[in-house]
């Protein structure tokens, strides 16, 4: 199982873990900085599915309420058995409902395709899920342990991860990120009034459409352009700082620790001298 592979121990199969609710167990291992909340399967009926979803949402809310990052839920793994070669409509609906309830907390959801003995079937199932336009950040086929197909062939364990993790983004709506939605909305707010304004003045639809597109292009650029995981305004700020704001020639300077100690010693000696002179002055005044 995936949980056993993560902890490198037979925790899930042996029933280890602290019961949190009737359908959830808290699994952890000493020396491993990770805790997994394992829910029961959906084969028990729709009522159990609703209870599991509510328990997941409640667990997320309780973790956030503590304001402790170590107690917060950082991601949700939804596991689908690839060997079944299908995804039940109830599972798709459950993920969509969980995404709606998760809109405020915005905990990333990852779909894990377990028991992916055949990478071809896993890829087909992954494409099927992508067509559902689910609000998940990644769909990952895995084979947690080596699987013996026969005496001559063993399927080796593997996990498929994106090559560039900076490309993994949380989608909000229409498979768009929050940044893209805001930029496209701003482009529409700016572009459409320009279109109708130019059209009313010139009665030229082509000129109006061109004016609209030119006004929208900067917003499209802000929405789509990215380099090394950084948006264009961050890249522009870094360029300006390195080009003009920061000194181009930075002399190499070191701080000698012993020099600092000598300065501190001299300062303490001067303070002692001043204190002794002040004390002598008080004695002379009192003698008079």
N, C-alpha and C positions, 0 to 999 in steps of 0.2 A: 504494500500500500504506500501511497505518497507520504503519509504521515510517518510511517516507519522509516522510509528512505530519508526524510528530513532529519529525524533524530538518530538515524542509524541504530535503531533498536526496535524490538517487537513490542511497542507500546499500545498501538491501536488494537492489535489482535488479542492481546492478553486482558483487555478491559481495564487497563490502568488509566488513571486520571481522576480528577475530582469532579463529581457530578455537580453541574451548575443548575440545570433544570431537568425536567423529565426527558427531554430530547437533546440535551447538550452536555458534553463533558469537556473539562478544562485539562489539557494535556501539556505537561512540561517535563523537563529533564534537568537534573542538577548539572551545572556547568555549561548549559546551553542557553544563551540569552534569547530565548524564543518561547512563546506560549501559543498553542493552537487550541481553539474551541471547535470541537468536532461535533457536528449535528448528526442526527439519525437520518436515514434515507427516506425517500418520498413514497416508497411502496406501501406505506401504511394508510394512505388515503388523503383526500383534500383537506380534511380538518387538521390533520397533523402538519400538512404543508403550511397552512395558515399559522399554526402555532410556532413552527420553526422560524418562519419569516419574522414574526413578532418578537421572538426570543433573540434573533440576530439583531434586529433594530434596537431592542431594549439594551442588549449588551454593548452596542456601539454608543448609545446615549449615556449609559452609566460610566463607560470609560472616559468619555469626553467631560462628564460632570466632575470627575476627580481632578481635572486640569493637570494630570500627571502623564507625560508622554509615554512612560513605561507601562501604563495601565490602559492606554487608548488602543483601539483596534486600528491597525495600519493598512490592512487590505483584506479582501474577501476572496477566498478560493471557492469557486463552484465547480465540482468535479462531475464529469460526464464520462461514462464508460464507453470507450471507442469500440470495444469488441461487439457491442450491440448493433453497431452500424446504423444507428438512428437516434434522433432526439425527439422525445415526446413533446407534444404541444403544451402539456402542463408545465414542463420544465422551462420552455420559452416564456410562457406567461408568468411563471414565478420570478424569473430573472427580471422581466420588465416591471413587475410590481415592486420588487425589491429596489430597482433603480429609482422608481418614483419616490419611495419612502426614504431613499438615500440621497435625495437631491440637496437637502440642507447639510447633512454631515459630509457628503462627498468623499466617502471611503472608496478607494479604487477597487473595482471588481475584476477579477481575473478568472477566465474559464479555463479549467485544466482538463484536458482530454486524457484520461487515465487508460492504462492497458492498451497503449497504442502499439500493438505488435506489428501492424502493417502501417508504414509511414504513408503509403498511398491512400489507404482508407482514412487515416487520421487527417490528411490534407483535404480529402473530399468533405469530411465532416466539418472541418474548420471553415471551408468555403460556404457550406450550408449555413453555418452560424453567422458568418459575416453578412450573408444576404438578409438575415433577420434584422440587421441594423441595431444590434443590442448596445446598450450603454456600458460597454466594458472596455478596459484599456488594452487587453491582450487576450488571445486564445492560444494556449500553449499545449501541444501534444507532448506526453511524457510516457516513458516506460520505467517505472521506479526500480524494478529489479530484473535481473536476467531471467528470461522465460525459455524453458526447454520445450521446443516444439516436437522434436524427436531425438533419437540418439545421436544423429549426425548434425543437427542444426540447433543452435541456441540464439535466440534474439537478445542482443545486448541491451542493457539499460541505457537510456539517453534522456535528455531534456532539450527541447528546442527553445532558445531564447533569442530575442532580437539582437542583431549585431550592434545596433546603436540605440542604447537605452534612452538617449535624449529625444528620440522620435516617438517614444511612448507618451501619449497625451490622453487626458481624460476628456471624453466626448460628452457634450451637453445635449445637443439636439441636432437632428439631421446629419449625424456623424461629423459634427463640427465642434471645435473647442470653444471655450468661453471667449477667448480672444478673437477668434474668427467671427463668431456671432456678433460681437460688439462692433468690430470693424465693418462688417457687411451691412449692419443696421445703420451705422454712421454714413456709409457710402450711399445707401438708399435715401436717407434723410437729406443728404446734400445734393444727390444727383437728380432725383425726380423733380424737385422745384426748379432746378436749372433747365431741365428738359422742357417743361411746360412754359417757363418764362421765355426762353429763346424761341420756342415754337410760336407763342402768341405775338412776339415782337417781329420776327422775320418770316413767319409762315413757312419755314424751311425745316422739314422733319429731319433731313440728313444732318444739317448743321446742329439742330437741337440734340440729336442722338450723339454726335461727336462731342459736343460740349459736355453732355452728361457723362460720357465715358472718360473724358479727360479729367473731370472733377472727381470721378470715382477711383481712378487709377492709384492715387496715393494711399487710399484706404485698403485697396486690394494688396498693394505692396506691403503695408503694415501687417495685414492679416496672414500673408503667405510666406514672406521672406524670412528665412532663419538660417543661421550659420553656427555650427558647433553648439546647437541648443540655445542660442541667444537670439532674441528678436532684433530687428534692425535698429531700433532706438538705443538699445544697449550697446550695439556695435558702434553706432555713431558717437555715443558718449565716450566710449573707450578710445576711439580714434582721436577725438578732440582733446581729451586729456593727455594722451601720449604725444600728440603733435604740437600742442601749444601751451597747455596749462602746466604740465610737469616739466621740470628742467631736463633738457636733452643730454646734458653732460652731468653725470652724478659722480663726484669724486669719491674714491674709496677711502673711508675713514673708519678707524677702529677706536675703541675705548679700552685703555689700559687699566685693568682692575687695580693694579698696585698704585698707579698714579692717583686714582680716586681715593684709595686708602690714605695716601700721603696727604692729599688735600684735606681729608677729614681730620687727620691727626694735627695738621697745622691749625685748622680752625678751632679744634678743641683746646690747643695750647694758647691761642690768642684769647679765647674765652676765659681760660684760667688766669691769664695775666691781667686781663681787665677786672676780673673778680677780685684778685689779690690787691690790685691798686685801689679798687673801691674800698676794700676792707681796711687798708692802711690809711686811706684818707679819713675814714670814719674814726679810726683810733686817734689820729692827730687832732681832729675836731673835739673829741671827747676829752683829750688831755688838756687842751686849752681851757 
